[in-house]
């Protein structure tokens, strides 16, 4: 298997954390051990790489983490790594410890950094998509998305109970600066009357008309799910706009925020992360580099960075959006 002569693989998590990152770290460490390769954990992503925060990880050091949210390696967003000097320091630290392969777990910012690092150093590297947003091209799912969406649905169910008791209209804001994946699917699963996402322009007037219609149709309570990147305003803003237009609705707002980033990963995210960890290690050992592990049509794939970073995003599921609209009436 080891066609690559790699002996030490460094693993790190970067960007925003996502439930299931620990399961991916565990899979990387244990897959390396299976193939007689050492694993080194780098803490705080690129920041830690620059500061030389790295140490050997044994199979036991990743025991009892598969069920834990967050990341034992910590996460950071790094501006210094965007500079040539920052990257040179990070590369010197990797070389000092003999790290000759890398697995990065994170989102598109992480991948861009990795691409630059490969160009500057020639160190082979593969990334694993870990972000609750599910906004990465080249994979049907990212690690953490399933857990975050389940968390949002659970919260929506609870809000529905109180909304119904008081005949209230709730605006519920979920995460997703550029992506409506959590919003659409939590809206379908939570039975929302409307969903507002960054990828689609919804006019405030059409939203208001829909709310009026549901009011007239004797709907006792309504839930509107709003992705944080909504182009017509977040949940607070929309609630204010509706209140300004009419005093008919009794409106409340809930912003779920970072709740969605924590918690024990679902079985789906744990299994996905485990497959991706193994695929990344075996990809490196087979001589692959500058690519991302993805799952497409139920199979693990390796997609070149060039293809997935070429201004592409993970297209929203238009059929799911149509479904949400049909079923909300
Ligand atoms: O990219 C994941 C994400 O959770 C987004 O949905 C959200 O907009 C952002 O990170 C928040 O980032 P931070 O925790 O740095 O504020």
py3Dmol code that shows the C-alpha trace and the ligand (Angstrom):
import py3Dmol

protein = """\
ATOM      1  CA  UNK A   1       0.000   0.000   0.000  1.00  0.00           C
ATOM      2  CA  UNK A   2       2.714   2.514   0.927  1.00  0.00           C
ATOM      3  CA  UNK A   3       3.916   3.463  -2.560  1.00  0.00           C
ATOM      4  CA  UNK A   4       4.724   6.906  -1.287  1.00  0.00           C
ATOM      5  CA  UNK A   5       7.477   6.342   1.316  1.00  0.00           C
ATOM      6  CA  UNK A   6       5.526   8.529   3.765  1.00  0.00           C
ATOM      7  CA  UNK A   7       6.494   7.783   7.364  1.00  0.00           C
ATOM      8  CA  UNK A   8       4.819  10.503   9.461  1.00  0.00           C
ATOM      9  CA  UNK A   9       1.430  12.009   8.795  1.00  0.00           C
ATOM     10  CA  UNK A  10       0.385  15.222  10.506  1.00  0.00           C
ATOM     11  CA  UNK A  11      -3.330  15.717  11.162  1.00  0.00           C
ATOM     12  CA  UNK A  12      -5.099  18.929  12.129  1.00  0.00           C
ATOM     13  CA  UNK A  13      -8.516  20.566  12.283  1.00  0.00           C
ATOM     14  CA  UNK A  14      -9.034  24.081  11.047  1.00  0.00           C
ATOM     15  CA  UNK A  15     -11.724  26.728  10.503  1.00  0.00           C
ATOM     16  CA  UNK A  16     -14.955  26.280  12.454  1.00  0.00           C
ATOM     17  CA  UNK A  17     -15.347  23.046  14.395  1.00  0.00           C
ATOM     18  CA  UNK A  18     -17.956  20.472  13.418  1.00  0.00           C
ATOM     19  CA  UNK A  19     -19.339  17.428  15.263  1.00  0.00           C
ATOM     20  CA  UNK A  20     -17.552  14.354  13.939  1.00  0.00           C
ATOM     21  CA  UNK A  21     -14.111  15.948  13.646  1.00  0.00           C
ATOM     22  CA  UNK A  22     -12.924  13.784  16.560  1.00  0.00           C
ATOM     23  CA  UNK A  23     -14.157  10.671  14.790  1.00  0.00           C
ATOM     24  CA  UNK A  24     -12.125  11.730  11.740  1.00  0.00           C
ATOM     25  CA  UNK A  25      -8.976  12.316  13.847  1.00  0.00           C
ATOM     26  CA  UNK A  26      -9.427   8.892  15.428  1.00  0.00           C
ATOM     27  CA  UNK A  27      -9.821   7.286  11.998  1.00  0.00           C
ATOM     28  CA  UNK A  28      -6.679   8.978  10.686  1.00  0.00           C
ATOM     29  CA  UNK A  29      -4.591   7.901  13.686  1.00  0.00           C
ATOM     30  CA  UNK A  30      -5.814   4.300  13.635  1.00  0.00           C
ATOM     31  CA  UNK A  31      -5.548   3.968   9.856  1.00  0.00           C
ATOM     32  CA  UNK A  32      -1.958   5.220  10.054  1.00  0.00           C
ATOM     33  CA  UNK A  33      -1.196   2.744  12.800  1.00  0.00           C
ATOM     34  CA  UNK A  34      -2.690  -0.067  10.681  1.00  0.00           C
ATOM     35  CA  UNK A  35      -0.323   0.903   7.854  1.00  0.00           C
ATOM     36  CA  UNK A  36       2.683   1.334  10.184  1.00  0.00           C
ATOM     37  CA  UNK A  37       2.863   5.081   9.740  1.00  0.00           C
ATOM     38  CA  UNK A  38       3.292   7.504  12.662  1.00  0.00           C
ATOM     39  CA  UNK A  39       0.643  10.174  13.255  1.00  0.00           C
ATOM     40  CA  UNK A  40       1.365  13.620  14.621  1.00  0.00           C
ATOM     41  CA  UNK A  41      -1.405  15.850  15.920  1.00  0.00           C
ATOM     42  CA  UNK A  42      -1.042  19.558  15.182  1.00  0.00           C
ATOM     43  CA  UNK A  43      -3.103  21.747  17.525  1.00  0.00           C
ATOM     44  CA  UNK A  44      -4.970  24.968  16.600  1.00  0.00           C
ATOM     45  CA  UNK A  45      -4.779  24.354  12.852  1.00  0.00           C
ATOM     46  CA  UNK A  46      -2.404  26.532  10.833  1.00  0.00           C
ATOM     47  CA  UNK A  47      -1.770  28.773  13.856  1.00  0.00           C
ATOM     48  CA  UNK A  48      -0.395  25.810  15.796  1.00  0.00           C
ATOM     49  CA  UNK A  49       1.635  24.707  12.783  1.00  0.00           C
ATOM     50  CA  UNK A  50       3.303  28.133  12.698  1.00  0.00           C
ATOM     51  CA  UNK A  51       3.913  28.022  16.455  1.00  0.00           C
ATOM     52  CA  UNK A  52       5.272  24.461  16.325  1.00  0.00           C
ATOM     53  CA  UNK A  53       2.472  22.893  18.400  1.00  0.00           C
ATOM     54  CA  UNK A  54       2.704  19.270  17.315  1.00  0.00           C
ATOM     55  CA  UNK A  55       3.190  15.923  19.026  1.00  0.00           C
ATOM     56  CA  UNK A  56       2.920  12.225  18.331  1.00  0.00           C
ATOM     57  CA  UNK A  57      -0.511  10.598  18.654  1.00  0.00           C
ATOM     58  CA  UNK A  58      -0.830   6.923  19.502  1.00  0.00           C
ATOM     59  CA  UNK A  59      -3.902   4.776  18.950  1.00  0.00           C
ATOM     60  CA  UNK A  60      -4.772   5.020  22.662  1.00  0.00           C
ATOM     61  CA  UNK A  61      -4.669   8.818  22.617  1.00  0.00           C
ATOM     62  CA  UNK A  62      -7.751   8.810  20.396  1.00  0.00           C
ATOM     63  CA  UNK A  63      -9.713   6.395  22.601  1.00  0.00           C
ATOM     64  CA  UNK A  64     -13.109   7.560  23.883  1.00  0.00           C
ATOM     65  CA  UNK A  65     -13.412  10.483  21.471  1.00  0.00           C
ATOM     66  CA  UNK A  66     -15.595   9.092  18.680  1.00  0.00           C
ATOM     67  CA  UNK A  67     -18.754  10.232  20.495  1.00  0.00           C
ATOM     68  CA  UNK A  68     -17.462  13.675  21.455  1.00  0.00           C
ATOM     69  CA  UNK A  69     -18.316  16.939  19.726  1.00  0.00           C
ATOM     70  CA  UNK A  70     -15.720  19.677  19.135  1.00  0.00           C
ATOM     71  CA  UNK A  71     -12.155  18.716  18.289  1.00  0.00           C
ATOM     72  CA  UNK A  72      -9.421  17.479  20.621  1.00  0.00           C
ATOM     73  CA  UNK A  73      -6.905  19.216  18.327  1.00  0.00           C
ATOM     74  CA  UNK A  74      -8.692  22.594  18.629  1.00  0.00           C
ATOM     75  CA  UNK A  75      -9.520  24.864  15.729  1.00  0.00           C
ATOM     76  CA  UNK A  76      -8.371  28.313  14.714  1.00  0.00           C
ATOM     77  CA  UNK A  77      -8.736  30.647  11.762  1.00  0.00           C
ATOM     78  CA  UNK A  78      -5.263  31.915  10.767  1.00  0.00           C
ATOM     79  CA  UNK A  79      -4.423  35.154   8.982  1.00  0.00           C
ATOM     80  CA  UNK A  80      -0.650  34.611   9.331  1.00  0.00           C
ATOM     81  CA  UNK A  81      -0.830  31.433   7.263  1.00  0.00           C
ATOM     82  CA  UNK A  82      -2.102  33.463   4.322  1.00  0.00           C
ATOM     83  CA  UNK A  83       1.351  35.094   4.154  1.00  0.00           C
ATOM     84  CA  UNK A  84       4.427  33.472   2.601  1.00  0.00           C
ATOM     85  CA  UNK A  85       6.391  34.102   5.835  1.00  0.00           C
ATOM     86  CA  UNK A  86       3.730  32.407   7.956  1.00  0.00           C
ATOM     87  CA  UNK A  87       3.708  29.380   5.698  1.00  0.00           C
ATOM     88  CA  UNK A  88       7.525  29.231   5.678  1.00  0.00           C
ATOM     89  CA  UNK A  89       7.532  28.998   9.501  1.00  0.00           C
ATOM     90  CA  UNK A  90       4.881  26.269   9.422  1.00  0.00           C
ATOM     91  CA  UNK A  91       6.806  24.284   6.791  1.00  0.00           C
ATOM     92  CA  UNK A  92      10.048  24.585   8.786  1.00  0.00           C
ATOM     93  CA  UNK A  93       8.248  23.127  11.823  1.00  0.00           C
ATOM     94  CA  UNK A  94       6.851  20.224   9.796  1.00  0.00           C
ATOM     95  CA  UNK A  95      10.321  19.470   8.404  1.00  0.00           C
ATOM     96  CA  UNK A  96      11.910  19.707  11.875  1.00  0.00           C
ATOM     97  CA  UNK A  97       9.657  16.865  13.044  1.00  0.00           C
ATOM     98  CA  UNK A  98       9.996  14.856   9.822  1.00  0.00           C
ATOM     99  CA  UNK A  99       6.295  15.167   8.957  1.00  0.00           C
ATOM    100  CA  UNK A 100       6.085  14.119   5.316  1.00  0.00           C
ATOM    101  CA  UNK A 101       2.326  13.932   4.738  1.00  0.00           C
ATOM    102  CA  UNK A 102      -0.711  15.900   5.955  1.00  0.00           C
ATOM    103  CA  UNK A 103      -4.422  15.398   6.505  1.00  0.00           C
ATOM    104  CA  UNK A 104      -6.409  18.585   7.057  1.00  0.00           C
ATOM    105  CA  UNK A 105      -9.968  18.492   8.364  1.00  0.00           C
ATOM    106  CA  UNK A 106     -11.967  21.668   7.720  1.00  0.00           C
ATOM    107  CA  UNK A 107     -13.818  23.816   5.202  1.00  0.00           C
ATOM    108  CA  UNK A 108     -12.895  25.681   2.031  1.00  0.00           C
ATOM    109  CA  UNK A 109     -10.562  28.172   3.801  1.00  0.00           C
ATOM    110  CA  UNK A 110      -8.617  25.185   5.156  1.00  0.00           C
ATOM    111  CA  UNK A 111      -8.331  23.689   1.674  1.00  0.00           C
ATOM    112  CA  UNK A 112      -7.081  26.913   0.151  1.00  0.00           C
ATOM    113  CA  UNK A 113      -4.373  27.085   2.826  1.00  0.00           C
ATOM    114  CA  UNK A 114      -3.409  23.482   2.172  1.00  0.00           C
ATOM    115  CA  UNK A 115      -3.164  24.073  -1.558  1.00  0.00           C
ATOM    116  CA  UNK A 116      -0.693  26.930  -0.936  1.00  0.00           C
ATOM    117  CA  UNK A 117       1.283  24.812   1.521  1.00  0.00           C
ATOM    118  CA  UNK A 118       1.620  22.017  -1.040  1.00  0.00           C
ATOM    119  CA  UNK A 119       2.795  24.522  -3.667  1.00  0.00           C
ATOM    120  CA  UNK A 120       5.392  26.010  -1.276  1.00  0.00           C
ATOM    121  CA  UNK A 121       6.694  22.778   0.252  1.00  0.00           C
ATOM    122  CA  UNK A 122       5.864  19.810  -1.964  1.00  0.00           C
ATOM    123  CA  UNK A 123       4.592  17.973   1.142  1.00  0.00           C
ATOM    124  CA  UNK A 124       1.727  15.722   0.002  1.00  0.00           C
ATOM    125  CA  UNK A 125      -1.591  16.565   1.620  1.00  0.00           C
ATOM    126  CA  UNK A 126      -5.228  15.518   1.460  1.00  0.00           C
ATOM    127  CA  UNK A 127      -8.182  17.243   3.059  1.00  0.00           C
ATOM    128  CA  UNK A 128     -11.392  16.004   4.632  1.00  0.00           C
ATOM    129  CA  UNK A 129     -14.502  18.222   4.473  1.00  0.00           C
ATOM    130  CA  UNK A 130     -15.573  19.080   8.019  1.00  0.00           C
ATOM    131  CA  UNK A 131     -18.131  21.866   8.305  1.00  0.00           C
ATOM    132  CA  UNK A 132     -21.742  21.979   9.395  1.00  0.00           C
ATOM    133  CA  UNK A 133     -22.611  24.072   6.319  1.00  0.00           C
ATOM    134  CA  UNK A 134     -22.427  21.231   3.746  1.00  0.00           C
ATOM    135  CA  UNK A 135     -21.255  23.853   1.261  1.00  0.00           C
ATOM    136  CA  UNK A 136     -18.228  22.127  -0.256  1.00  0.00           C
ATOM    137  CA  UNK A 137     -18.241  21.063  -3.896  1.00  0.00           C
ATOM    138  CA  UNK A 138     -17.106  17.509  -4.636  1.00  0.00           C
ATOM    139  CA  UNK A 139     -18.935  15.809  -1.782  1.00  0.00           C
ATOM    140  CA  UNK A 140     -22.582  15.094  -1.109  1.00  0.00           C
ATOM    141  CA  UNK A 141     -22.037  15.483   2.644  1.00  0.00           C
ATOM    142  CA  UNK A 142     -19.569  17.203   4.927  1.00  0.00           C
ATOM    143  CA  UNK A 143     -18.790  15.992   8.444  1.00  0.00           C
ATOM    144  CA  UNK A 144     -21.016  17.736  11.010  1.00  0.00           C
ATOM    145  CA  UNK A 145     -23.868  18.706   8.726  1.00  0.00           C
ATOM    146  CA  UNK A 146     -26.113  15.802   9.719  1.00  0.00           C
ATOM    147  CA  UNK A 147     -25.596  16.441  13.445  1.00  0.00           C
ATOM    148  CA  UNK A 148     -26.157  20.190  13.123  1.00  0.00           C
ATOM    149  CA  UNK A 149     -29.345  19.660  11.125  1.00  0.00           C
ATOM    150  CA  UNK A 150     -30.643  17.176  13.704  1.00  0.00           C
ATOM    151  CA  UNK A 151     -29.878  19.699  16.444  1.00  0.00           C
ATOM    152  CA  UNK A 152     -31.794  22.371  14.541  1.00  0.00           C
ATOM    153  CA  UNK A 153     -34.765  20.041  14.025  1.00  0.00           C
ATOM    154  CA  UNK A 154     -34.855  19.141  17.705  1.00  0.00           C
ATOM    155  CA  UNK A 155     -34.872  22.839  18.595  1.00  0.00           C
ATOM    156  CA  UNK A 156     -37.593  23.569  16.018  1.00  0.00           C
ATOM    157  CA  UNK A 157     -39.782  20.802  17.492  1.00  0.00           C
ATOM    158  CA  UNK A 158     -39.465  22.381  20.923  1.00  0.00           C
ATOM    159  CA  UNK A 159     -40.275  25.821  19.576  1.00  0.00           C
ATOM    160  CA  UNK A 160     -43.326  24.407  17.813  1.00  0.00           C
ATOM    161  CA  UNK A 161     -44.750  23.267  21.167  1.00  0.00           C
ATOM    162  CA  UNK A 162     -44.664  26.743  22.630  1.00  0.00           C
ATOM    163  CA  UNK A 163     -45.617  28.438  19.328  1.00  0.00           C
ATOM    164  CA  UNK A 164     -48.766  26.327  19.211  1.00  0.00           C
ATOM    165  CA  UNK A 165     -49.673  27.035  22.831  1.00  0.00           C
ATOM    166  CA  UNK A 166     -49.607  30.782  22.196  1.00  0.00           C
ATOM    167  CA  UNK A 167     -50.634  30.932  18.518  1.00  0.00           C
ATOM    168  CA  UNK A 168     -47.372  32.621  17.678  1.00  0.00           C
ATOM    169  CA  UNK A 169     -45.295  33.197  14.590  1.00  0.00           C
ATOM    170  CA  UNK A 170     -41.639  32.281  15.133  1.00  0.00           C
ATOM    171  CA  UNK A 171     -38.642  33.257  13.040  1.00  0.00           C
ATOM    172  CA  UNK A 172     -35.907  30.697  13.702  1.00  0.00           C
ATOM    173  CA  UNK A 173     -32.430  31.509  12.462  1.00  0.00           C
ATOM    174  CA  UNK A 174     -30.102  28.632  11.670  1.00  0.00           C
ATOM    175  CA  UNK A 175     -26.432  28.744  10.631  1.00  0.00           C
ATOM    176  CA  UNK A 176     -25.267  29.032   7.046  1.00  0.00           C
ATOM    177  CA  UNK A 177     -23.588  32.241   5.909  1.00  0.00           C
ATOM    178  CA  UNK A 178     -23.528  31.167   2.285  1.00  0.00           C
ATOM    179  CA  UNK A 179     -25.434  27.928   2.369  1.00  0.00           C
ATOM    180  CA  UNK A 180     -29.075  27.014   2.907  1.00  0.00           C
ATOM    181  CA  UNK A 181     -28.574  23.279   3.474  1.00  0.00           C
ATOM    182  CA  UNK A 182     -29.299  23.289   7.212  1.00  0.00           C
ATOM    183  CA  UNK A 183     -32.200  25.690   6.660  1.00  0.00           C
ATOM    184  CA  UNK A 184     -33.937  23.735   3.896  1.00  0.00           C
ATOM    185  CA  UNK A 185     -33.721  20.354   5.514  1.00  0.00           C
ATOM    186  CA  UNK A 186     -34.562  21.507   9.024  1.00  0.00           C
ATOM    187  CA  UNK A 187     -37.517  23.398   7.528  1.00  0.00           C
ATOM    188  CA  UNK A 188     -38.782  20.246   5.793  1.00  0.00           C
ATOM    189  CA  UNK A 189     -38.241  18.054   8.857  1.00  0.00           C
ATOM    190  CA  UNK A 190     -39.618  20.682  11.240  1.00  0.00           C
ATOM    191  CA  UNK A 191     -42.692  21.456   9.133  1.00  0.00           C
ATOM    192  CA  UNK A 192     -41.914  25.149   8.661  1.00  0.00           C
ATOM    193  CA  UNK A 193     -44.253  27.378   6.681  1.00  0.00           C
ATOM    194  CA  UNK A 194     -41.371  29.073   4.853  1.00  0.00           C
ATOM    195  CA  UNK A 195     -37.622  28.849   4.455  1.00  0.00           C
ATOM    196  CA  UNK A 196     -35.320  31.714   3.486  1.00  0.00           C
ATOM    197  CA  UNK A 197     -31.880  30.799   2.125  1.00  0.00           C
ATOM    198  CA  UNK A 198     -28.944  32.752   0.680  1.00  0.00           C
ATOM    199  CA  UNK A 199     -29.039  30.913  -2.659  1.00  0.00           C
ATOM    200  CA  UNK A 200     -32.532  32.043  -3.580  1.00  0.00           C
ATOM    201  CA  UNK A 201     -33.984  35.496  -3.726  1.00  0.00           C
ATOM    202  CA  UNK A 202     -37.281  35.650  -1.864  1.00  0.00           C
ATOM    203  CA  UNK A 203     -38.919  39.054  -1.734  1.00  0.00           C
ATOM    204  CA  UNK A 204     -40.185  40.294   1.598  1.00  0.00           C
ATOM    205  CA  UNK A 205     -43.571  40.962  -0.032  1.00  0.00           C
ATOM    206  CA  UNK A 206     -43.997  37.359  -1.112  1.00  0.00           C
ATOM    207  CA  UNK A 207     -43.047  36.160   2.377  1.00  0.00           C
ATOM    208  CA  UNK A 208     -45.529  38.548   3.930  1.00  0.00           C
ATOM    209  CA  UNK A 209     -48.304  37.443   1.553  1.00  0.00           C
ATOM    210  CA  UNK A 210     -47.621  33.822   2.440  1.00  0.00           C
ATOM    211  CA  UNK A 211     -47.830  34.602   6.163  1.00  0.00           C
ATOM    212  CA  UNK A 212     -51.079  36.496   5.660  1.00  0.00           C
ATOM    213  CA  UNK A 213     -52.537  33.569   3.725  1.00  0.00           C
ATOM    214  CA  UNK A 214     -51.573  31.082   6.411  1.00  0.00           C
ATOM    215  CA  UNK A 215     -53.114  33.394   9.026  1.00  0.00           C
ATOM    216  CA  UNK A 216     -56.362  33.500   7.036  1.00  0.00           C
ATOM    217  CA  UNK A 217     -56.248  29.715   6.563  1.00  0.00           C
ATOM    218  CA  UNK A 218     -56.650  29.510  10.334  1.00  0.00           C
ATOM    219  CA  UNK A 219     -53.134  28.186  10.901  1.00  0.00           C
ATOM    220  CA  UNK A 220     -52.691  28.579  14.633  1.00  0.00           C
ATOM    221  CA  UNK A 221     -48.936  28.994  14.638  1.00  0.00           C
ATOM    222  CA  UNK A 222     -46.227  29.307  12.039  1.00  0.00           C
ATOM    223  CA  UNK A 223     -42.520  28.700  11.932  1.00  0.00           C
ATOM    224  CA  UNK A 224     -40.240  30.391   9.417  1.00  0.00           C
ATOM    225  CA  UNK A 225     -36.693  29.043   9.140  1.00  0.00           C
ATOM    226  CA  UNK A 226     -34.133  31.642   8.073  1.00  0.00           C
ATOM    227  CA  UNK A 227     -30.517  30.866   7.141  1.00  0.00           C
ATOM    228  CA  UNK A 228     -28.156  33.437   8.686  1.00  0.00           C
ATOM    229  CA  UNK A 229     -26.995  34.455   5.202  1.00  0.00           C
ATOM    230  CA  UNK A 230     -30.543  35.382   4.074  1.00  0.00           C
ATOM    231  CA  UNK A 231     -30.435  38.178   1.501  1.00  0.00           C
ATOM    232  CA  UNK A 232     -33.536  39.930   2.871  1.00  0.00           C
ATOM    233  CA  UNK A 233     -32.395  40.042   6.493  1.00  0.00           C
ATOM    234  CA  UNK A 234     -31.904  37.655   9.381  1.00  0.00           C
ATOM    235  CA  UNK A 235     -34.632  36.465  11.745  1.00  0.00           C
ATOM    236  CA  UNK A 236     -34.559  39.665  13.854  1.00  0.00           C
ATOM    237  CA  UNK A 237     -34.794  41.891  10.820  1.00  0.00           C
ATOM    238  CA  UNK A 238     -37.648  39.923   9.253  1.00  0.00           C
ATOM    239  CA  UNK A 239     -39.585  39.906  12.529  1.00  0.00           C
ATOM    240  CA  UNK A 240     -39.163  43.693  12.720  1.00  0.00           C
ATOM    241  CA  UNK A 241     -40.338  44.146   9.127  1.00  0.00           C
ATOM    242  CA  UNK A 242     -43.472  42.049   9.659  1.00  0.00           C
ATOM    243  CA  UNK A 243     -44.284  43.880  12.908  1.00  0.00           C
ATOM    244  CA  UNK A 244     -43.939  47.227  11.142  1.00  0.00           C
ATOM    245  CA  UNK A 245     -46.442  46.154   8.519  1.00  0.00           C
ATOM    246  CA  UNK A 246     -49.073  44.607  10.775  1.00  0.00           C
ATOM    247  CA  UNK A 247     -49.901  44.062  14.415  1.00  0.00           C
ATOM    248  CA  UNK A 248     -51.847  40.904  13.521  1.00  0.00           C
ATOM    249  CA  UNK A 249     -49.021  38.508  14.359  1.00  0.00           C
ATOM    250  CA  UNK A 250     -47.640  37.701  17.785  1.00  0.00           C
ATOM    251  CA  UNK A 251     -43.996  37.261  16.801  1.00  0.00           C
ATOM    252  CA  UNK A 252     -40.985  35.730  18.555  1.00  0.00           C
ATOM    253  CA  UNK A 253     -37.441  35.121  17.344  1.00  0.00           C
ATOM    254  CA  UNK A 254     -34.983  32.343  18.189  1.00  0.00           C
ATOM    255  CA  UNK A 255     -31.414  32.372  16.901  1.00  0.00           C
ATOM    256  CA  UNK A 256     -29.924  28.907  17.277  1.00  0.00           C
ATOM    257  CA  UNK A 257     -26.328  30.041  16.652  1.00  0.00           C
ATOM    258  CA  UNK A 258     -23.425  27.977  17.958  1.00  0.00           C
ATOM    259  CA  UNK A 259     -25.730  25.423  19.578  1.00  0.00           C
ATOM    260  CA  UNK A 260     -25.641  23.816  16.152  1.00  0.00           C
ATOM    261  CA  UNK A 261     -21.871  23.433  16.214  1.00  0.00           C
ATOM    262  CA  UNK A 262     -21.672  21.374  19.405  1.00  0.00           C
ATOM    263  CA  UNK A 263     -22.969  18.073  20.672  1.00  0.00           C
ATOM    264  CA  UNK A 264     -22.337  14.418  20.170  1.00  0.00           C
ATOM    265  CA  UNK A 265     -22.123  13.521  16.462  1.00  0.00           C
ATOM    266  CA  UNK A 266     -24.884  11.395  14.954  1.00  0.00           C
ATOM    267  CA  UNK A 267     -24.129   7.846  13.817  1.00  0.00           C
ATOM    268  CA  UNK A 268     -24.077   9.218  10.245  1.00  0.00           C
ATOM    269  CA  UNK A 269     -21.349  11.762  10.952  1.00  0.00           C
ATOM    270  CA  UNK A 270     -19.268   9.253  12.931  1.00  0.00           C
ATOM    271  CA  UNK A 271     -19.402   6.697  10.129  1.00  0.00           C
ATOM    272  CA  UNK A 272     -18.795   9.300   7.419  1.00  0.00           C
ATOM    273  CA  UNK A 273     -15.807  10.694   9.347  1.00  0.00           C
ATOM    274  CA  UNK A 274     -14.405   7.201   9.879  1.00  0.00           C
ATOM    275  CA  UNK A 275     -14.603   6.356   6.162  1.00  0.00           C
ATOM    276  CA  UNK A 276     -13.104   9.710   5.215  1.00  0.00           C
ATOM    277  CA  UNK A 277     -10.201   9.333   7.666  1.00  0.00           C
ATOM    278  CA  UNK A 278      -9.236   5.955   6.204  1.00  0.00           C
ATOM    279  CA  UNK A 279      -9.671   7.193   2.616  1.00  0.00           C
ATOM    280  CA  UNK A 280      -7.417  10.206   3.269  1.00  0.00           C
ATOM    281  CA  UNK A 281      -4.609   8.108   4.781  1.00  0.00           C
ATOM    282  CA  UNK A 282      -4.789   5.446   2.087  1.00  0.00           C
ATOM    283  CA  UNK A 283      -4.927   8.138  -0.589  1.00  0.00           C
ATOM    284  CA  UNK A 284      -1.681   9.641   0.702  1.00  0.00           C
ATOM    285  CA  UNK A 285      -0.022   6.232   0.906  1.00  0.00           C
ATOM    286  CA  UNK A 286      -1.023   5.567  -2.694  1.00  0.00           C
ATOM    287  CA  UNK A 287       0.793   8.734  -3.717  1.00  0.00           C
ATOM    288  CA  UNK A 288      -2.217  11.066  -4.043  1.00  0.00           C
ATOM    289  CA  UNK A 289      -1.959  14.710  -3.063  1.00  0.00           C
ATOM    290  CA  UNK A 290      -3.674  18.086  -3.505  1.00  0.00           C
ATOM    291  CA  UNK A 291      -7.142  16.579  -3.318  1.00  0.00           C
ATOM    292  CA  UNK A 292     -10.158  16.217  -1.064  1.00  0.00           C
ATOM    293  CA  UNK A 293     -11.935  13.108   0.104  1.00  0.00           C
ATOM    294  CA  UNK A 294     -15.637  13.233  -0.688  1.00  0.00           C
ATOM    295  CA  UNK A 295     -18.626  10.963  -0.690  1.00  0.00           C
ATOM    296  CA  UNK A 296     -20.530  10.892  -3.953  1.00  0.00           C
ATOM    297  CA  UNK A 297     -23.405   8.506  -4.681  1.00  0.00           C
ATOM    298  CA  UNK A 298     -22.482   6.489  -1.596  1.00  0.00           C
ATOM    299  CA  UNK A 299     -18.822   5.977  -2.566  1.00  0.00           C
ATOM    300  CA  UNK A 300     -15.600   7.528  -1.266  1.00  0.00           C
ATOM    301  CA  UNK A 301     -13.883   9.593  -3.957  1.00  0.00           C
ATOM    302  CA  UNK A 302     -10.809  11.815  -4.196  1.00  0.00           C
ATOM    303  CA  UNK A 303     -11.413  15.064  -6.083  1.00  0.00           C
ATOM    304  CA  UNK A 304      -8.509  17.345  -7.094  1.00  0.00           C
ATOM    305  CA  UNK A 305      -8.480  20.717  -5.274  1.00  0.00           C
ATOM    306  CA  UNK A 306      -8.342  22.507  -8.615  1.00  0.00           C
ATOM    307  CA  UNK A 307     -11.751  21.084  -9.518  1.00  0.00           C
ATOM    308  CA  UNK A 308     -13.515  21.778  -6.252  1.00  0.00           C
ATOM    309  CA  UNK A 309     -12.023  25.207  -5.555  1.00  0.00           C
ATOM    310  CA  UNK A 310     -12.669  26.608  -8.972  1.00  0.00           C
ATOM    311  CA  UNK A 311     -15.293  29.025  -7.695  1.00  0.00           C
ATOM    312  CA  UNK A 312     -17.611  26.046  -7.213  1.00  0.00           C
ATOM    313  CA  UNK A 313     -19.882  25.513  -4.249  1.00  0.00           C
ATOM    314  CA  UNK A 314     -22.115  22.629  -3.344  1.00  0.00           C
ATOM    315  CA  UNK A 315     -25.284  23.465  -5.268  1.00  0.00           C
ATOM    316  CA  UNK A 316     -28.392  23.660  -3.179  1.00  0.00           C
ATOM    317  CA  UNK A 317     -30.874  20.840  -3.665  1.00  0.00           C
ATOM    318  CA  UNK A 318     -33.589  22.537  -5.741  1.00  0.00           C
ATOM    319  CA  UNK A 319     -35.911  19.554  -5.452  1.00  0.00           C
ATOM    320  CA  UNK A 320     -35.732  19.797  -1.641  1.00  0.00           C
ATOM    321  CA  UNK A 321     -36.599  23.483  -1.898  1.00  0.00           C
ATOM    322  CA  UNK A 322     -39.613  22.685  -4.101  1.00  0.00           C
ATOM    323  CA  UNK A 323     -40.682  20.009  -1.628  1.00  0.00           C
ATOM    324  CA  UNK A 324     -40.432  22.438   1.305  1.00  0.00           C
ATOM    325  CA  UNK A 325     -42.697  24.875  -0.542  1.00  0.00           C
ATOM    326  CA  UNK A 326     -45.305  22.300  -1.599  1.00  0.00           C
ATOM    327  CA  UNK A 327     -45.601  20.736   1.852  1.00  0.00           C
ATOM    328  CA  UNK A 328     -45.813  24.006   3.767  1.00  0.00           C
ATOM    329  CA  UNK A 329     -49.241  24.980   2.413  1.00  0.00           C
TER     330      UNK A 329
END
"""
ligand_1 = """\
16
LIG
O -18.792 27.594 8.554
C -19.442 27.074 9.638
C -20.114 28.163 10.432
O -20.686 27.557 11.557
C -21.143 29.007 9.663
O -22.383 28.369 9.521
C -21.172 30.241 10.506
O -21.605 31.343 9.739
C -19.746 30.403 10.919
O -19.167 29.120 10.886
C -19.534 31.031 12.266
O -18.164 31.127 12.487
P -17.512 31.585 13.873
O -17.714 30.482 14.854
O -16.087 31.801 13.564
O -18.257 32.814 14.284
"""
view = py3Dmol.view(width=600, height=400)
view.addModel(protein, "pdb")
view.setStyle({"model": 0}, {"cartoon": {"style": "trace"}})
view.addModel(ligand_1, "xyz")
view.setStyle({"model": 1}, {"stick": {}})
view.zoomTo()
view.show()
